[in-house]
Amino acid sequence: MADDSGQSESTVTLSAVSGTPLEDHETRATVVACAQSLAERSGVRITHVATTDRAIIVTLRSTRLEAMGFATELRAITNRWYEGKYRDGPLWGTPAP
């Protein structure tokens, strides 16, 4: 449902292509913190965050286009962090073409 600004809630999900990287507490906490920080910097409000051992699901008060941009940036930020920290990755994997 849209509010007066024309924005509604949009949900985006980042899922690992293989493995369960968010099973690790530090990795999970960092990914959630990155999502919260990105939302704050970009002026988007998170209304709900959920995680599983292989995914983060974020619901935003935003347009669908803004949510897609948010997911793209979150993926890039967390992939860079994961690859640098663990010398492995990317965190979310590279899907087949």
N, C-alpha and C positions, 0 to 999 in steps of 0.2 A: 504494500500500500504506500503510495506517495504522500509526502508531507507538503506543506505550503511552498517549499523551495523546489518541488518537483523531484526531489530525491526519494528513493525508496531503499529498502535493504537489499543488498546483493551479497551472495555468499560465494566465496572462492575457496578452492581446495588445491593444495600442493601435495602430491603423493610421490613417494619414492618409487622409482621404476623397479628396483629390486632391494631386498633386504628390509631391515627394520631400524633405520638410523635413529628414530626418535625414541627408541627403547632406552637409549642412554639418557640419563637425567640431565646432564650438562647440555647435551645437544638439544634436547627438547626445550629446556629453559631458555637457551640462547635464541632458538628460532622464535619462541613466543615473545621474548624481549625485543627482537628485531622487528616483529610485526607491530608491536605497540609503539616502538620508537618511530618507525616509518609512518604510522598513522598520525602520530603527533606532529612530525615534521611536515607532512603533506596536508594537514588540516582535515583529515577524514576521521570519523568517529567509528571505533570498533564497538559493536553491540554484543558480540559473542565470539569467543575463541574456544575451540575444542581441538584436542590432539589424539592421535592414536600412535601406535608404535611406528607407523610409516607415513603419517599425514598430519597436516595442520589444516583446519577448516576455520575460516575467518568470515564472520558476517559483518558487513560494513554499512553504515548509513551513507550511501553513495549511489551514483548512477552505475549502470552496468559497465560502461566504458571506464569510469574511474576505478572500479573494482578490478577490471582486467589489468589496468596499468599498475595498480597496487600489487597484484599477484606477480606480475612480470618483474617488478622491482624487488619484491621480497625474495623471489626465486634467485635473482642475480646476487643480491646481498648475501643470502645464506649459502649459496653455492661457493662464493669467493671465500667466506669465512671457513666453511667446512674443508675446502681444498687446502687452504693455508694452514689450518690447525692440525689436520690429520694426514695431510699429504695423500689424500684419497678423494675420490669424488668423481663427478659432482654429487652433492647431497641428494638431489632430486633425480639424478641419472640423466641420461640422454635417450629420449625415446627413439625408437626405430623410425626411419623416414617413411 
